[in-house]
């Protein structure tokens, strides 16, 4: 029998096989399986666009099916560049809007886009701005008819669309590496290998075919967006007192933002500048003596979920209607005035050193006029600080997108003002964008707003009594506190590891993000287990600043014996202490939802909730893992070369076998 000759196959395979290289390009020495894995696969820090749902459908991003998406990386300089095959597109941020628009209109091109990688820094079009929100954010909730007005001139609305492919924002430190890898693909210097991106963005709602909030809640493939708002009073409210309650002067701000990329929702200007101003104003007022003598009760509320259907403010008012424990001590009918602190981080004019804010009034009642007058008087009292107050242009259709809309939809005669650093359109060109970062605000503007708010609240709370000018002028904002809060709430260094946060809570993350997240707790809990870092810090901060001490404080680890007391700093070992304070968590989720037997159900809109009929009921899909990694695979050219080589070896082997058999047959015959 003639022996086979597999050595020809082996020789050809060795000849064609390329030397192994990592994706970095260097030949590696591999000593273990982990070494091999690290050399083959590189995981990149990135931030995904994820799948959100509402009653009518889906928005955001997801892999199209149940599998990971793998495609070669191709770098675009412009959204108009062409693709020749299925690819992962790497492009600058300023080209993202154009690319997504092109995908929505050109189906042939769309079929070649496997996923999108967005370069995070180097944004060149700052003068134009980048805002993925609508030009009138959440227009359906407006208490007026002109919902085509453009508050957000930079708004593109790309956040509101559905994308059946993954989109990831690269971190600044990984951008240049991925660009280099894409360059290697474009150069075509290696015929054997191609560098691919692997997107793991498989959403449970996609796998289960539950494509709206109603069905995904029923099948338990999603959870409702939500969290916990916080309210506090200064001085504390004596719940057991039989004295007639004072009318309520309420100061409110929001703590949550949104972004095209889920975990990059800082919201420095909108709305965190307003939150910081409110916290600094509370600190300033906490040093004022004889607050019990004020004619009105000061109440501070920090809402969450406002970026997603005004979840916090709507749920807060619903809890008031129901007389829930979370708002015990408050009465809806006693709310006389509402002052909201909106975007206040860009009010400073660097040229004139003057800080200007605009008062957007909800109505033209005498009480609202009193609020505007109090703001102007407070601005005048700041003297050399050069803080100016202007009434918003009467040609505006009404108040800008804000929590005050909820109060006005509930009661059209409610007296309220939204304090902003803009008049007829947002000065924030990065509204609901990851670029709304600390570089987009000025801490001096926030400090000026805090001082203005603190003095305005003191003037209004004094009622018809002549204001004590010595006391008014003594109300000063701690500028260092404002700067510290900017660092704590809006950056990773120090982030939530800053001392003021660490004095109260043990944060789950160092880097802050103000996306509302999903609601995980029991709705009726007074002590939530899953309140996010921002809510827990705000609760502790307000409880501390509004507290009234009685003798020596007692230590605690969670709850206090008296109903009038709360335990602040309970998360820090040895630092928990009971203080007298009326500070409460309030659940924030859609008023169109209820939970029974651990299952969420969508319920019909209530006549007591004017916004219920337009509530989208936002939910977020479950997922197992989310990730982005890059590695090298054999190119199609190399595969075809191997195929041709294999066929050639097979044919050659057959011919050699025939020739050899013929030769041996002749040799035997001749013998």
Buried (B, 14 or more C-beta within 10 A) or exposed (E): EEEEBEEBBEEBEEEBEEEEBBBEEEEBEBEEEEEBEBBBBBEBEBBBBBBBBBBEEBBBBBBBEEEBBBBBBBBBEEBEEEBEEBBBBBBBBBBBBBBBBBBEEEEEBEEBBBBBBBBBEEBEEEEEBBBBBBBBBBBEBBBEEEEEBEBBBBBBBBBBBBBBBBBBBBBEEBBEBBBBBBBBBEEEEBEBBBBBBBBBBBBBBBBBEBBBBBBBBBEBBBBBBBBBBBBBBBBBBBEEEEEEBBBBBBBBBBBBBBBBBBBBBBBBBBBBBBBBBBBBBBBBBBEBEEBEEBEBBBBBBBBBBBBBBBBBBBBBBBBBBEEBEBBBBBEBEBBBBBBBBBBBBBBBEEEEEBBBBBBBBBBEBEBBBBBBBBBBBBBEBBEEBBBBBBBBEEEBBBBBBBBBBBBBBBBEEBBBBBBBBBBBBBBBBBBBBBBBBBEBBBBBBBBBBBBBBBBBBBBBBBBEEEBBEEBBEEBBBBBEBBBBBBBBBBBEEBBBBBEBBBBBBEBEEBBBBBBBBBBEBEBEBEEBEBBBBBBBBBBBBBBBBBBBEEEEBBEBEEEBEEEBBBBBBBBBEEBBBBBBBBBBBBBBBBBBBEBEEEEBEBEEBEEEBBBBEBBBBBBBBBBEEBBBBBBBBBBEBBEEBBEEBBEEBEEBBEEEBEEEEEEEEEEEEEE
